Amino acid sequence: MLAKLSFRQLLFAGFLFIALLLSGTSVHALLTLERLTKQSRAVAHQAVQLTEDAQKLAERTVAMERSARQYLVLDDTAFRDIFFDAWQEARNALQALTQAIPDLPQQQVTDWNTQSELAWQVLQEGRQGGKNKLHHNQQELSQAFVRLPEINDQLALAGKREIERRNDQSLSELERQRRLLSGLVAGAMIIAILLALSFGLWLSRPLAQVEVAIERLGENRFDQAIAVSGPADIRKLGRQLDWLRQRLADLEADKARFLRHISHELKTPLAALREGVALLEDEVAGSLSDNQREIARILRQNTASLQTQIEDLLRYNAAEFDAQHLQRTPVNLVQLLHTVIDDQRLQWQARSLQVDVDEKGEARNIVADAEKLGVVLANLLSNAVRFSPSGGAIHFALLYADTGVRIDCMDQGPGVAAADAARIFEPFYQGARQPSGARSGNGIGLSIVQEYIAAHGGQVQLLPANAGAHFRIDLPYEFHLR
């Protein structure tokens, strides 16, 4: 039944199931977090309220004692009213503590009420009965307020214990919810991973077939038909890739035919243009003015440049084709390098240059296309000769390592500008530092070097250098054809 479903349907079902699983876990976690947040906020509010009530009880008790003593001394009813107001506020605070603390000792509450009522009775009697009665009332008032601060401290301690109990209860609930959420998240992750692995293993085979097919297309291997198994849409994709293979094969054939005919089709009119410009410069059609002669010179330069660009384009496309058809044979790099140097001896001796080769490690032959590697070394050498100053030196270094051979080419020219380093291997790219007085290059030499080295499974790069240019090639001893 799964084979009848498309890849998109299976992928959507898998993602939907995993999304629902993770979403359910996330929603549960959010609801739990919200509930715990509200609970923590309530506990914090209650703790603040308990602290405020205990502090208010202590402060109102002090105000009661102060106003009571002032009333007995000054016999001013305003102080008795102050006492009564403070007493009512203290009783309200005590009632709030009683409601907030379920296990608050009732004996302490009763004692506080008894002592405060005793103080109120003393104030109601006031200064009646003479000095002896006044002295007696003051003593009773002192006895009443001696007990109240101690009761206040005990009530405050009970409030602190209640706060600690609620905090412990909140932490216990938080820890329980944390363990529960950890289990849910771990379970959801395990299920999601198992589902992902199951879908991945089941779908990896057709995707691997698609990957191989695309690699063959990228390598211009159009001779093998493409067939992909798996879900319905993946099989359809395989058929589309096979259609693309046939289409690319036709385009490659058209490209080859175009390259075979472009030389004649373009060079013939260009030759006519160059001949016509030459006739104008020779004043065959009549004498030329200075401005006309300058225009003829510009025409001659541009037609020559256009012809050179066309020939370079043909060379580069030919190099791309040749890189895909390598002839692998054992190659002695040292002998090949000396052959290339001898072939260009006239060029570098004409500029009084010195070319030397340094070899390190145990020499080994590599499996490669000798002709293509010869082109690579020849391009590096001609590039170095072109940019080296008269009387300079060009140095080649060969290093035989365990995994492959390394070739370094260093010259004493102006080097490559930092802005050109990233594009130096692009076809037809001309760097900023061109040698003065030399013929302008075509910009494809290093592109061909990179194309041939990549075809051999190697790598070419431009290394930073204090002076001159430093190119490095790394080649394996053996390679697989692309």
Disulfide bonds with the S-S distance in Angstrom:
none
